Amino acid sequence: MTSHPPSNTSTFDAYAANYDDALARGLSISGEDQAYFARKRVAWLVRCLRRLSVTPESIMDFGCGTGSALPFFLSMLRATAIIGVDLSLESLKIAQQTYGTERAHFLHLDHYRPQQKLDLVFCNGVFHHIPLSEQASAIDYILRSLRSGGIFALWENNPWNLGTRYVMSRIPFDRDATMLSASKARGLLHEGGFEILRTDFLFIFPRVLRWFRVLEPFVSRLPLGAQYQILCRKP
């Protein structure tokens, strides 16, 4: 297993300036915007961490893009130090200009050296863009970034959800992505040295059926939602 993260030139540089608009067009059929999903992902993560009695202070957003999740890390996880890493220099420029503070910094993936000290790594919708041959390397990079007992929250799109496939077909940078099933992801994480804690599937109902969303926590173990979270721990 290589000890280096993927370092190919990012195709997302071309989409950086219009990333949010392209994503909004794809998500519009759900009736919700990017912020809704970002907030709900972090809220679910907070819920899971509370059950583990875990309060992370240092966080990495792996594949942070333009940094849109950062406000929720600050307000809901109340992190004291956040590092966002990505391959897209153009996206990182936008993230730093928009969200960069003394508590939050953004770096190219190759410029951050894992030091086995972070409490939490968060990753959303990134692995379906990483070539299969490089996914193990990415997992190793994340493992080496975490302290012993640190938590990795992997969010990915559920290939068994037809709505997810349709949304991805509407987004230019997602159309040709190779989706990763939860079972495959768990296998990669286990082989990479992580202890799997739980898997949850969220985002079943679009806004037009929002009255039924109260049911989602009760069926989150079923592979119905548009996305899944695999929560795992570094031994």
Phi and psi in degrees as GROMACS dihedral restraints (atoms count N, CA, C in turn):
[ dihedral_restraints ]
;  ai    aj    ak    al  type     phi  dphi    fc
    3     4     5     6     1   -68.6    20    10
    4     5     6     7     1   150.0    20    10
    6     7     8     9     1   -98.9    20    10
    7     8     9    10     1     9.0    20    10
    9    10    11    12     1  -113.8    20    10
   10    11    12    13     1   145.5    20    10
   12    13    14    15     1   -74.2    20    10
   13    14    15    16     1   166.6    20    10
   15    16    17    18     1   -57.6    20    10
   16    17    18    19     1   138.6    20    10
   18    19    20    21     1  -134.1    20    10
   19    20    21    22     1    23.1    20    10
   21    22    23    24     1   -71.8    20    10
   22    23    24    25     1   157.7    20    10
   24    25    26    27     1   -62.1    20    10
   25    26    27    28     1   131.1    20    10
   27    28    29    30     1   -76.2    20    10
   28    29    30    31     1   130.6    20    10
   30    31    32    33     1   -75.2    20    10
   31    32    33    34     1   -11.2    20    10
   33    34    35    36     1   -77.4    20    10
   34    35    36    37     1   -10.6    20    10
   36    37    38    39     1   -57.3    20    10
   37    38    39    40     1   -37.0    20    10
   39    40    41    42     1   -70.4    20    10
   40    41    42    43     1   -22.5    20    10
   42    43    44    45     1  -102.7    20    10
   43    44    45    46     1    -7.2    20    10
   45    46    47    48     1   -52.4    20    10
   46    47    48    49     1   -49.3    20    10
   48    49    50    51     1   -66.3    20    10
   49    50    51    52     1   -29.8    20    10
   51    52    53    54     1  -114.2    20    10
   52    53    54    55     1    16.8    20    10
   54    55    56    57     1   -57.8    20    10
   55    56    57    58     1   -50.5    20    10
   57    58    59    60     1   -61.9    20    10
   58    59    60    61     1   -39.0    20    10
   60    61    62    63     1   -66.4    20    10
   61    62    63    64     1   -43.1    20    10
   63    64    65    66     1   -64.3    20    10
   64    65    66    67     1   -41.6    20    10
   66    67    68    69     1   -66.0    20    10
   67    68    69    70     1   -39.3    20    10
   69    70    71    72     1   -62.4    20    10
   70    71    72    73     1   -39.0    20    10
   72    73    74    75     1   -64.0    20    10
   73    74    75    76     1   -39.5    20    10
   75    76    77    78     1   -68.3    20    10
   76    77    78    79     1   -41.0    20    10
   78    79    80    81     1   -79.2    20    10
   79    80    81    82     1   -13.2    20    10
   81    82    83    84     1   -58.7    20    10
   82    83    84    85     1   -28.0    20    10
   84    85    86    87     1   -68.6    20    10
   85    86    87    88     1   -18.4    20    10
   87    88    89    90     1   -81.1    20    10
   88    89    90    91     1   -16.5    20    10
   90    91    92    93     1    85.5    20    10
   91    92    93    94     1     1.1    20    10
   93    94    95    96     1  -122.8    20    10
   94    95    96    97     1   164.6    20    10
   96    97    98    99     1  -108.3    20    10
   97    98    99   100     1   178.8    20    10
   99   100   101   102     1   -57.8    20    10
  100   101   102   103     1   -41.3    20    10
  102   103   104   105     1   -63.0    20    10
  103   104   105   106     1   -36.4    20    10
  105   106   107   108     1   -59.3    20    10
  106   107   108   109     1   -49.1    20    10
  108   109   110   111     1   -68.6    20    10
  109   110   111   112     1   -39.4    20    10
  111   112   113   114     1   -61.8    20    10
  112   113   114   115     1   -44.4    20    10
  114   115   116   117     1   -64.4    20    10
  115   116   117   118     1   -42.4    20    10
  117   118   119   120     1   -67.8    20    10
  118   119   120   121     1   -36.2    20    10
  120   121   122   123     1   -62.2    20    10
  121   122   123   124     1   -47.5    20    10
  123   124   125   126     1   -67.6    20    10
  124   125   126   127     1   -37.6    20    10
  126   127   128   129     1   -61.4    20    10
  127   128   129   130     1   -40.8    20    10
  129   130   131   132     1   -67.4    20    10
  130   131   132   133     1   -39.8    20    10
  132   133   134   135     1   -62.0    20    10
  133   134   135   136     1   -44.3    20    10
  135   136   137   138     1   -57.9    20    10
  136   137   138   139     1   -43.3    20    10
  138   139   140   141     1   -58.8    20    10
  139   140   141   142     1   -44.8    20    10
  141   142   143   144     1   -66.7    20    10
  142   143   144   145     1   -40.9    20    10
  144   145   146   147     1   -66.7    20    10
  145   146   147   148     1   -35.7    20    10
  147   148   149   150     1   -62.2    20    10
  148   149   150   151     1   -38.1    20    10
  150   151   152   153     1   -66.1    20    10
  151   152   153   154     1   -24.9    20    10
  153   154   155   156     1   -93.2    20    10
  154   155   156   157     1    -2.0    20    10
  156   157   158   159     1    57.8    20    10
  157   158   159   160     1    41.2    20    10
  159   160   161   162     1  -110.1    20    10
  160   161   162   163     1   129.2    20    10
  162   163   164   165     1  -126.2    20    10
  163   164   165   166     1    92.1    20    10
  165   166   167   168     1   -71.9    20    10
  166   167   168   169     1   138.3    20    10
  168   169   170   171     1  -104.8    20    10
  169   170   171   172     1   -34.3    20    10
  171   172   173   174     1  -114.2    20    10
  172   173   174   175     1   129.4    20    10
  174   175   176   177     1  -133.0    20    10
  175   176   177   178     1   140.9    20    10
  177   178   179   180     1  -112.2    20    10
  178   179   180   181     1   134.2    20    10
  180   181   182   183     1  -101.9    20    10
  181   182   183   184     1   102.6    20    10
  183   184   185   186     1   -84.0    20    10
  184   185   186   187     1   116.3    20    10
  186   187   188   189     1    78.4    20    10
  187   188   189   190     1    50.7    20    10
  189   190   191   192     1   -71.0    20    10
  190   191   192   193     1   -18.4    20    10
  192   193   194   195     1    60.9    20    10
  193   194   195   196     1  -131.9    20    10
  195   196   197   198     1   -86.2    20    10
  196   197   198   199     1     7.5    20    10
  198   199   200   201     1    83.9    20    10
  199   200   201   202     1    19.3    20    10
  201   202   203   204     1   -66.6    20    10
  202   203   204   205     1   -18.9    20    10
  204   205   206   207     1   -82.9    20    10
  205   206   207   208     1   -13.8    20    10
  207   208   209   210     1   -57.9    20    10
  208   209   210   211     1   -43.2    20    10
  210   211   212   213     1   -56.9    20    10
  211   212   213   214     1   -31.4    20    10
  213   214   215   216     1   -78.8    20    10
  214   215   216   217     1   -31.0    20    10
  216   217   218   219     1   -63.0    20    10
  217   218   219   220     1   -39.6    20    10
  219   220   221   222     1   -72.2    20    10
  220   221   222   223     1   -45.6    20    10
  222   223   224   225     1   -83.2    20    10
  223   224   225   226     1   -31.4    20    10
  225   226   227   228     1  -104.2    20    10
  226   227   228   229     1   -37.6    20    10
  228   229   230   231     1   -93.0    20    10
  229   230   231   232     1   -18.5    20    10
  231   232   233   234     1    55.4    20    10
  232   233   234   235     1    42.6    20    10
  234   235   236   237     1   -68.4    20    10
  235   236   237   238     1   147.8    20    10
  237   238   239   240     1   -95.4    20    10
  238   239   240   241     1   -19.1    20    10
  240   241   242   243     1  -146.7    20    10
  241   242   243   244     1   126.5    20    10
  243   244   245   246     1  -129.6    20    10
  244   245   246   247     1   131.7    20    10
  246   247   248   249     1  -120.2    20    10
  247   248   249   250     1   125.2    20    10
  249   250   251   252     1  -104.5    20    10
  250   251   252   253     1   130.0    20    10
  252   253   254   255     1  -123.7    20    10
  253   254   255   256     1   146.4    20    10
  255   256   257   258     1  -162.0    20    10
  256   257   258   259     1   164.3    20    10
  258   259   260   261     1   -88.6    20    10
  259   260   261   262     1   -20.9    20    10
  261   262   263   264     1   -87.5    20    10
  262   263   264   265     1   109.1    20    10
  264   265   266   267     1   -64.6    20    10
  265   266   267   268     1   -35.9    20    10
  267   268   269   270     1   -66.4    20    10
  268   269   270   271     1   -40.5    20    10
  270   271   272   273     1   -64.6    20    10
  271   272   273   274     1   -41.1    20    10
  273   274   275   276     1   -64.4    20    10
  274   275   276   277     1   -36.1    20    10
  276   277   278   279     1   -61.2    20    10
  277   278   279   280     1   -44.4    20    10
  279   280   281   282     1   -64.7    20    10
  280   281   282   283     1   -43.3    20    10
  282   283   284   285     1   -61.0    20    10
  283   284   285   286     1   -44.9    20    10
  285   286   287   288     1   -66.3    20    10
  286   287   288   289     1   -41.1    20    10
  288   289   290   291     1   -66.7    20    10
  289   290   291   292     1   -35.1    20    10
  291   292   293   294     1   -87.4    20    10
  292   293   294   295     1   -40.3    20    10
  294   295   296   297     1  -123.9    20    10
  295   296   297   298     1    -5.0    20    10
  297   298   299   300     1   -63.5    20    10
  298   299   300   301     1   128.8    20    10
  300   301   302   303     1  -144.4    20    10
  301   302   303   304     1  -174.9    20    10
  303   304   305   306     1   -65.4    20    10
  304   305   306   307     1   -23.8    20    10
  306   307   308   309     1   -94.4    20    10
  307   308   309   310     1   -13.4    20    10
  309   310   311   312     1  -134.0    20    10
  310   311   312   313     1   128.0    20    10
  312   313   314   315     1  -134.0    20    10
  313   314   315   316     1   152.5    20    10
  315   316   317   318     1  -128.3    20    10
  316   317   318   319     1   130.3    20    10
  318   319   320   321     1  -136.4    20    10
  319   320   321   322     1   152.6    20    10
  321   322   323   324     1   -64.6    20    10
  322   323   324   325     1   145.3    20    10
  324   325   326   327     1   -52.3    20    10
  325   326   327   328     1   -39.4    20    10
  327   328   329   330     1   -73.4    20    10
  328   329   330   331     1   -14.5    20    10
  330   331   332   333     1   -96.7    20    10
  331   332   333   334     1    -3.1    20    10
  333   334   335   336     1  -106.0    20    10
  334   335   336   337     1   126.2    20    10
  336   337   338   339     1  -102.6    20    10
  337   338   339   340     1   116.5    20    10
  339   340   341   342     1   -55.6    20    10
  340   341   342   343     1   133.6    20    10
  342   343   344   345     1  -126.8    20    10
  343   344   345   346     1    12.9    20    10
  345   346   347   348     1    54.8    20    10
  346   347   348   349     1    47.6    20    10
  348   349   350   351     1  -136.1    20    10
  349   350   351   352     1    -7.1    20    10
  351   352   353   354     1   -77.9    20    10
  352   353   354   355     1   149.0    20    10
  354   355   356   357     1   -82.5    20    10
  355   356   357   358     1   -33.2    20    10
  357   358   359   360     1  -149.1    20    10
  358   359   360   361     1   137.2    20    10
  360   361   362   363     1  -118.2    20    10
  361   362   363   364     1   130.8    20    10
  363   364   365   366     1  -114.7    20    10
  364   365   366   367     1   139.3    20    10
  366   367   368   369     1  -147.1    20    10
  367   368   369   370     1   123.7    20    10
  369   370   371   372     1  -125.7    20    10
  370   371   372   373     1   123.3    20    10
  372   373   374   375     1    59.7    20    10
  373   374   375   376     1    35.3    20    10
  375   376   377   378     1  -106.1    20    10
  376   377   378   379     1   -41.8    20    10
  378   379   380   381     1   -65.7    20    10
  379   380   381   382     1   -24.6    20    10
  381   382   383   384     1   -73.1    20    10
  382   383   384   385     1    -6.1    20    10
  384   385   386   387     1  -101.4    20    10
  385   386   387   388     1    -8.9    20    10
  387   388   389   390     1   -89.8    20    10
  388   389   390   391     1   127.2    20    10
  390   391   392   393     1   -53.4    20    10
  391   392   393   394     1   145.1    20    10
  393   394   395   396     1   -54.6    20    10
  394   395   396   397     1   -36.3    20    10
  396   397   398   399     1   -69.5    20    10
  397   398   399   400     1   -14.0    20    10
  399   400   401   402     1  -112.5    20    10
  400   401   402   403     1    -1.9    20    10
  402   403   404   405     1   -66.5    20    10
  403   404   405   406     1   -38.9    20    10
  405   406   407   408     1   -63.3    20    10
  406   407   408   409     1   -36.9    20    10
  408   409   410   411     1   -64.4    20    10
  409   410   411   412     1   -40.9    20    10
  411   412   413   414     1   -64.0    20    10
  412   413   414   415     1   -41.5    20    10
  414   415   416   417     1   -64.4    20    10
  415   416   417   418     1   -39.9    20    10
  417   418   419   420     1   -63.9    20    10
  418   419   420   421     1   -40.0    20    10
  420   421   422   423     1   -59.4    20    10
  421   422   423   424     1   -43.5    20    10
  423   424   425   426     1   -68.0    20    10
  424   425   426   427     1   -43.2    20    10
  426   427   428   429     1   -57.8    20    10
  427   428   429   430     1   -43.6    20    10
  429   430   431   432     1   -73.2    20    10
  430   431   432   433     1   -15.0    20    10
  432   433   434   435     1   -82.6    20    10
  433   434   435   436     1   -22.8    20    10
  435   436   437   438     1   -90.9    20    10
  436   437   438   439     1   146.9    20    10
  438   439   440   441     1   -73.7    20    10
  439   440   441   442     1   166.6    20    10
  441   442   443   444     1   -61.7    20    10
  442   443   444   445     1   129.2    20    10
  444   445   446   447     1    88.6    20    10
  445   446   447   448     1    -4.2    20    10
  447   448   449   450     1   -67.4    20    10
  448   449   450   451     1   156.2    20    10
  450   451   452   453     1  -109.2    20    10
  451   452   453   454     1   138.8    20    10
  453   454   455   456     1  -117.6    20    10
  454   455   456   457     1   123.0    20    10
  456   457   458   459     1  -108.7    20    10
  457   458   459   460     1   106.0    20    10
  459   460   461   462     1  -100.2    20    10
  460   461   462   463     1   117.7    20    10
  462   463   464   465     1  -106.9    20    10
  463   464   465   466     1   131.1    20    10
  465   466   467   468     1  -141.4    20    10
  466   467   468   469     1   163.2    20    10
  468   469   470   471     1   -78.2    20    10
  469   470   471   472     1   137.4    20    10
  471   472   473   474     1   -83.8    20    10
  472   473   474   475     1   113.0    20    10
  474   475   476   477     1   -68.9    20    10
  475   476   477   478     1   -14.3    20    10
  477   478   479   480     1   -86.1    20    10
  478   479   480   481     1    -5.3    20    10
  480   481   482   483     1   -96.5    20    10
  481   482   483   484     1   115.5    20    10
  483   484   485   486     1   -65.6    20    10
  484   485   486   487     1   -32.2    20    10
  486   487   488   489     1   -63.1    20    10
  487   488   489   490     1   -38.8    20    10
  489   490   491   492     1   -62.9    20    10
  490   491   492   493     1   -44.7    20    10
  492   493   494   495     1   -61.2    20    10
  493   494   495   496     1   -38.7    20    10
  495   496   497   498     1   -68.3    20    10
  496   497   498   499     1   -43.7    20    10
  498   499   500   501     1   -59.4    20    10
  499   500   501   502     1   -45.3    20    10
  501   502   503   504     1   -63.8    20    10
  502   503   504   505     1   -32.7    20    10
  504   505   506   507     1   -67.4    20    10
  505   506   507   508     1   -19.4    20    10
  507   508   509   510     1   -90.8    20    10
  508   509   510   511     1    -5.9    20    10
  510   511   512   513     1  -110.5    20    10
  511   512   513   514     1   119.8    20    10
  513   514   515   516     1   -53.1    20    10
  514   515   516   517     1   -42.6    20    10
  516   517   518   519     1   -84.5    20    10
  517   518   519   520     1    -1.0    20    10
  519   520   521   522     1  -109.2    20    10
  520   521   522   523     1   -12.4    20    10
  522   523   524   525     1   -59.3    20    10
  523   524   525   526     1   -38.8    20    10
  525   526   527   528     1  -103.5    20    10
  526   527   528   529     1    12.1    20    10
  528   529   530   531     1   -71.5    20    10
  529   530   531   532     1   150.5    20    10
  531   532   533   534     1   -96.8    20    10
  532   533   534   535     1   109.3    20    10
  534   535   536   537     1   -70.4    20    10
  535   536   537   538     1   151.2    20    10
  537   538   539   540     1  -118.8    20    10
  538   539   540   541     1   118.6    20    10
  540   541   542   543     1   -71.8    20    10
  541   542   543   544     1   158.1    20    10
  543   544   545   546     1   -61.9    20    10
  544   545   546   547     1   -39.3    20    10
  546   547   548   549     1   -65.5    20    10
  547   548   549   550     1   -40.6    20    10
  549   550   551   552     1   -65.3    20    10
  550   551   552   553     1   -41.9    20    10
  552   553   554   555     1   -63.9    20    10
  553   554   555   556     1   -42.5    20    10
  555   556   557   558     1   -60.7    20    10
  556   557   558   559     1   -39.9    20    10
  558   559   560   561     1   -62.2    20    10
  559   560   561   562     1   -43.7    20    10
  561   562   563   564     1   -63.2    20    10
  562   563   564   565     1   -41.6    20    10
  564   565   566   567     1   -67.4    20    10
  565   566   567   568     1   -41.8    20    10
  567   568   569   570     1   -63.7    20    10
  568   569   570   571     1   -45.4    20    10
  570   571   572   573     1   -64.2    20    10
  571   572   573   574     1   -28.7    20    10
  573   574   575   576     1   -81.0    20    10
  574   575   576   577     1    -2.9    20    10
  576   577   578   579     1   106.3    20    10
  577   578   579   580     1     5.1    20    10
  579   580   581   582     1   -90.4    20    10
  580   581   582   583     1   150.8    20    10
  582   583   584   585     1   -95.5    20    10
  583   584   585   586     1   118.9    20    10
  585   586   587   588     1   -76.8    20    10
  586   587   588   589     1   127.5    20    10
  588   589   590   591     1   -99.7    20    10
  589   590   591   592     1   -44.6    20    10
  591   592   593   594     1  -167.8    20    10
  592   593   594   595     1   159.4    20    10
  594   595   596   597     1  -130.9    20    10
  595   596   597   598     1   130.0    20    10
  597   598   599   600     1  -130.8    20    10
  598   599   600   601     1   142.8    20    10
  600   601   602   603     1  -112.0    20    10
  601   602   603   604     1   126.7    20    10
  603   604   605   606     1  -126.5    20    10
  604   605   606   607     1   172.4    20    10
  606   607   608   609     1    67.4    20    10
  607   608   609   610     1    66.0    20    10
  609   610   611   612     1   -89.3    20    10
  610   611   612   613     1   -45.3    20    10
  612   613   614   615     1  -103.5    20    10
  613   614   615   616     1   131.1    20    10
  615   616   617   618     1   -70.8    20    10
  616   617   618   619     1   172.8    20    10
  618   619   620   621     1   -57.9    20    10
  619   620   621   622     1   -35.6    20    10
  621   622   623   624     1   -63.0    20    10
  622   623   624   625     1   -21.1    20    10
  624   625   626   627     1  -115.1    20    10
  625   626   627   628     1    29.3    20    10
  627   628   629   630     1   -62.0    20    10
  628   629   630   631     1   -21.5    20    10
  630   631   632   633     1   -64.2    20    10
  631   632   633   634     1   -21.1    20    10
  633   634   635   636     1   -90.0    20    10
  634   635   636   637     1    -4.3    20    10
  636   637   638   639     1   -65.0    20    10
  637   638   639   640     1   -21.9    20    10
  639   640   641   642     1   -61.0    20    10
  640   641   642   643     1   -20.1    20    10
  642   643   644   645     1   -83.5    20    10
  643   644   645   646     1   -18.1    20    10
  645   646   647   648     1   -57.6    20    10
  646   647   648   649     1   -42.0    20    10
  648   649   650   651     1   -60.1    20    10
  649   650   651   652     1   -26.0    20    10
  651   652   653   654     1   -82.1    20    10
  652   653   654   655     1   -15.9    20    10
  654   655   656   657     1  -122.3    20    10
  655   656   657   658     1    20.3    20    10
  657   658   659   660     1   -68.1    20    10
  658   659   660   661     1   -16.4    20    10
  660   661   662   663     1   -83.8    20    10
  661   662   663   664     1    -9.8    20    10
  663   664   665   666     1   -88.7    20    10
  664   665   666   667     1   142.3    20    10
  666   667   668   669     1   -77.6    20    10
  667   668   669   670     1    58.0    20    10
  669   670   671   672     1  -104.5    20    10
  670   671   672   673     1   -31.5    20    10
  672   673   674   675     1   -70.8    20    10
  673   674   675   676     1   164.0    20    10
  675   676   677   678     1   -70.0    20    10
  676   677   678   679     1   -27.9    20    10
  678   679   680   681     1  -132.8    20    10
  679   680   681   682     1   161.6    20    10
  681   682   683   684     1  -130.5    20    10
  682   683   684   685     1   151.7    20    10
  684   685   686   687     1  -116.0    20    10
  685   686   687   688     1   127.5    20    10
  687   688   689   690     1  -106.6    20    10
  688   689   690   691     1   118.2    20    10
  690   691   692   693     1  -100.2    20    10
  691   692   693   694     1   126.3    20    10
  693   694   695   696     1  -140.8    20    10
  694   695   696   697     1   168.5    20    10
  696   697   698   699     1  -133.3    20    10
  697   698   699   700     1   143.3    20    10
  699   700   701   702     1   -80.9    20    10
  700   701   702   703     1   123.5    20    10
